[in-house]
Amino acid sequence: MAATIRKLTLSFPQKLIREPILHNISTRFGVMFNISRANVTEEQGFLELALEGDAEALEKALEYLRSRGVTIEES
């Protein structure tokens, strides 16, 4: 099965700044990430990245992120 790549912008609240959310989705769902831009402060986080994996794994990873309070926009 061919890998799917999704370019995304993630915004996350202060409570998630110190949580390894990208590591979590990588190990839990087997997706790879490539960060192209990031801005993380004590109040909020903003990431532009590409996620790569099979389509089902990507959907599960995005669902997990949303459930944690991450706002996701397709780029």
C-alpha positions as CSV (number, residue, x, y, z in Angstrom):
1,M,0.0,0.0,0.0
2,A,1.4,3.4,-0.9
3,A,2.0,6.0,1.8
4,T,-0.1,9.1,2.0
5,I,1.4,12.5,2.8
6,R,-0.8,15.2,4.4
7,K,0.5,18.8,4.9
8,L,-1.0,20.3,8.0
9,T,-1.0,23.2,10.3
10,L,-1.4,22.3,14.0
11,S,-2.3,24.7,16.8
12,F,-2.3,23.5,20.3
13,P,-3.1,25.0,23.7
14,Q,-0.8,25.7,26.6
15,K,-1.6,22.4,28.4
16,L,0.0,20.4,25.5
17,I,3.2,22.3,25.0
18,R,5.3,20.0,27.1
19,E,3.5,16.8,25.9
20,P,5.4,14.8,23.2
21,I,2.4,14.7,20.9
22,L,4.3,14.1,17.7
23,H,6.3,11.3,19.3
24,N,3.0,9.8,20.6
25,I,1.3,9.7,17.2
26,S,4.5,8.4,15.6
27,T,4.8,5.5,17.9
28,R,1.1,4.8,18.4
29,F,0.0,5.0,14.8
30,G,3.2,4.4,12.8
31,V,3.2,7.8,11.0
32,M,6.3,9.9,10.2
33,F,6.4,13.6,10.6
34,N,8.6,16.3,9.0
35,I,8.3,19.8,10.6
36,S,8.8,22.6,8.2
37,R,8.0,25.5,10.6
38,A,7.3,25.8,14.3
39,N,6.6,28.5,16.8
40,V,6.1,27.4,20.4
41,T,5.8,29.8,23.3
42,E,4.8,29.2,26.9
43,E,1.2,30.0,26.0
44,Q,0.6,28.1,22.7
45,G,2.2,26.0,19.9
46,F,2.0,26.3,16.2
47,L,3.5,23.7,13.7
48,E,3.5,23.4,10.0
49,L,4.4,19.8,9.1
50,A,3.8,16.9,6.8
51,L,2.6,13.6,8.1
52,E,3.2,10.4,6.2
53,G,1.7,7.0,6.6
54,D,-1.1,4.8,5.4
55,A,-4.4,6.7,5.0
56,E,-6.1,4.8,7.9
57,A,-3.2,5.4,10.3
58,L,-3.2,9.1,9.4
59,E,-6.9,9.4,10.1
60,K,-6.5,7.7,13.5
61,A,-3.5,10.0,14.3
62,L,-5.5,13.1,13.4
63,E,-8.5,11.9,15.4
64,Y,-6.2,11.4,18.4
65,L,-4.7,14.9,18.0
66,R,-8.2,16.5,17.8
67,S,-9.3,14.5,20.9
68,R,-6.3,16.1,22.8
69,G,-7.4,19.6,21.8
70,V,-5.2,20.2,18.8
71,T,-6.7,22.4,16.0
72,I,-5.8,21.0,12.6
73,E,-5.9,22.7,9.2
74,E,-5.0,21.1,5.8
75,S,-2.3,23.2,4.1
